[in-house]
Amino acid sequence: MKLSTLQALVTIETHGSIRAAAQQMHLTQPALTAAIQQIEEELQAPLLVRSKQGVTFTRFGQALLKHAKLMVTQSQRATEEVAQMRGLWQGTVKLATSPAIGLGLLPQALRQFKQQHPQVVVHCRDGLYPGIAPLLRDGTLDFAMTPVHRLDLEADLVAEPLYSSPIVIVAQRSHPLSRARRLAELIDCEWVLSSPSRGPGAVIEEAFEQAGLGRPRTGMLCESFLALPAIVAASDGWMTTMPRILFEHCPFQEQLCAVPVQDALPHPMICTVRRHDMPLTPAAMQLLGWIRHYAT
């Protein structure tokens, strides 16, 4: 089983066709087709289904693809690690981050890192745990910075706490309960959550539970932090929670306010999360070092 053929499978999934994958890999289409047929014969299982709409993977192909992604990524990381140890600071660091971190410490850490290593490409994407867990598991991401409940962390991942993120309750300034002081006053309000239950955007459920108020009324699930402030600003009575730094930077300050509830709200713990058995390259370790520096 050749690494180049495994790379071809990953490229086929990315582009959705053998022709596009062959062009990307600078191969002829017949040569790539022959390589796929060879690995199918070796495994005695069909990997791809070809149609006019493109190429899809069989269940055998899906199973192999998970291993192919990890093996290709590990090979790339090993090559980059040796090069960086020799002083050739190139390659790529791939990470996911929550929007609150993107507005906080990440820009400072990136500035310092890029000054040191301008040739290293940093690929940053939005993402929260547990949604980004498959990308950590298959090696697509080096690490992630996200709120996470330590008890919910899967066994093959490790989390390192960075800092706790203050949360505020947000509503329209004209909301009749915009000056509420107690959670009990908000028991009949309808809430917009920014993540499923037990996620960082559903801390109001935990707050209500701790206060003995039952479950809050959920009117909507909005997993876009870009859309969330606009939705609440345009609503007739919805409330939400969000990291304080996001509220302070949102473009709807004239329409929204932080409800001054005095009851304690949960503060999600921001952690770095990665696979425990996948070593980071020197470049990824240095970027993570700058992130830790600005988190303290």
N, C-alpha and C positions, 0 to 999 in steps of 0.2 A: 504494500500500500504506500504509494509515493506521496510525499508532502505536497508536491505540485498538483496532484489530482485532488487532494483534499482542499487545497486553495481554490481549485476550479469549482468544486461544489459550493463553497462559500460565495464565490463570485457569481455563480449561476443564481443562487438565492437572491443576492443583492439586485441583480439586473433583470431577473425573471425570464431570461432566454439564453440559450446556448450561443446564439450568434453574438449577442451583446457581450457575453462573458468572454468569448474567444477574442473579440476586438480589444477588450480591456486587457487581456493577458497576452496580446500580440501573437495569437495562434490562429491557425486556420480552423474553420468550423469542423471539417472532417477529423482533424487531429484531436480536437477536444472531445468530439463524439467518441472517437476510438478509445481515448483515455477513460471515459466514463464507462464504456462497454467492458473494458478490461477489468475495472474494479467491480462491476456487476457480476462478471464471470467469476472473479476471485471470491466474492461473497455469496455467489449463487442466489442473488436476490435482485429484483428490479429496484432501482433507486429513483428514477424519474418517470413522469408521465408527460408526454409531449402532445400538445394540441395547438389549434390555430391561435388560441389566446396566449400561448407561451408554454412554460414548463412549470410543473408542480412536483413536489416530492412525495413519493410513496411513504408508507409508515416505516419502511426499512430506511429510506432515504432520510427521513426526519430523525431517526435514531442515530444514523451515522453523522448527520450534519451537526448534532450537538457536540460530538467528539471532535469533528473536523474543525469547528470554530475554536475550540480550546487548544487543539494541537497547533493550528496555524498561529494563533495568538502567542502561545508559549514559545514557538520558534522565533517569532519576531521579537519578543521580549528578550530572549536569550541573546540574539544578535545585537540588539541595542545595548543590553547590559555590558557585554564584552567591549563594544565600541566605546561606551561611556567610561568604562574602567581604563581604557587606553587614552582617554582625554578627548575623544571625538564626541562632543556633546551635540548629538543629533537625535532623531527619532521623534516619538509622539507620546504624550501623556494624555490619557482619556479619563475624564471624570464627570460625574453628575453632581448637581448641587440643587438645594432648595432655593427658591427665589430670595428668601430673607438673607441667606449667606451671600448670594450674588450681589446684594445691595450693601453688604457689610464688609467683612474682612477679606473676601476673595479678591477684589480689585487690588488691594494693597499687597497681598501675597503674590499675585501674578506680576505686579510691577517689579517687585524685587527679583522674582525668579527670572523674568525675561531679560532684565538687565544683566544677569549672570550668564544666561544661556539663551541667547537670541535665536539660535538655530533649532532649538527644540520646539516643536509644534504642540500647543495645548488645545485639545478638543474638549470643550465644555458644553454640557447639555443640561436642561432642566430635568429633575427627577427626584422622587421621594421613595423612601422605603415603605412598603415592600415591592412597589412597582418596578424598581430598578434591580431587584435581586437576581432575576434571570440574566441580566447583562453583566453583573458581577460574576455570576457563576460560569458563564461561557467565555469569560475573558474579554468581552467587548469593552468593559470599563476596568481601569486600574483600581479606582476607589470611588466612593461617593461620600458627600457631606449632606446629612439628612437627619431630621428628627427620627428617633427610633425608640421604641419601648424595649429595654434590654431583655425583658422576659419573652418578647415576641421574636427575638433574633433567631434565625435558623442556625442549625448546628455547624454548617460549613462556613459560616461567616463570623467575623470578629468585629466588634465595635469599640472605638476608643472615644470616650466623652471629650468634647471640646468646651462647651459652655451651655447654659440654659437660655432659652429664648423667651423673653417676656411676651405675653399675649394680651391683647385688648379686645373688648367687645365693641363692635362698630355698628352704628345705625345712622339713618338719616337724621340731620339736625332737627327736622320737623317732627320726628317720631315722638308720640306722646310720652314714651318712657325713655327718652334720650338722656334724662338726668337721674335715672334710677340709681339707687344706692345699694340695693340688695338684690341678689339673684332671685329671691322669692317673688319680687315684683315682675319678673320676666317670665313667669311660669306659663303664661298663655301666649307668649310671642312665637312667631314662626321663624325658623332658623334656616340659613343657607350654610351647609357644611362644605368645606373645601377638600375633604378626603372622606373615605368610608369610615365606619366606626372603628375606634381604637387608633385611627391615624391622627397626624398632627393637626388636621383641619377639623377634627371632631372633638376637641377638648371640652366643648361645652357639655357634651354628654357626661364626661368624667366629673366636671364641676357640679352639674345637677345631681349626679349620683352621690357625691361627697356631701352635698347639702341636704340630702334626703328629699329631693324634689321630683323623683321619678325621671322619666326620659323627656327631653325637650321635644317640641313639635318640629319635625324636619319638613320643610317645604321644598327643598331643592338641594341637589348635590352638584357643586360647580368646582371641578378640579383645575380650573384655570385661574391663577392668581392675577392674570391680566384682566380677565372679565369680571372677577368677583367684586371689586369696588364699584364698578359701573352698574352691575346688577342690583346691588344694595342701594346705591344712590338713586336708581330709577324706580325702586319698588315703593309700594304703599305702606309697608310695615315690616319688612324682613329685617332680621338682625344676623350678624355673623361674627366670627372671631378671626383674627389674623395676627401675625407677628407685629409687634409695635413698629419695627423698622419699616415694614411694608406699608402700614397705615400712614406713617410720617412721610413716605415718599410717593404715595398714590396721588394721581392728578385730580382727585375729587374732594379736596380738603374743604371747599366751600359748601358742599352738600352733605358731608359726613362728619361724624364726631365720635370720639371714644366715650362710651357710656361709663360713668365714674363709679362702677360697682366696687364696693369695699370688701366683698367676700374674696377670699384667696382663689385665684385661678391657677390651674396647672401650668407649669412652665416646661414645655417639651425640651428634652436634652438633645442638643445637636451633637452628632457623633460622626467620625469618619468610619466608614464601613467598607470592608474588603474581604476577599476570600482568605481564610487563615492559612491555606496551603499554597498560595501563589505569591512568590516573592516579588516585591516592587523593584523596578529598575532604579538605578541611582538618581535619574532625573525625577521620577515620581516621588522618591523619598525626599529629595531636596524641596520640591514643591510642597509636599506635606509638612516638611519642617517649617517653612515660612507660614503655612496656614496655622500650625500650632503656635508659632511665635505671636501672631496677631490675635489669636484666640485667648491668650493669657492676659 
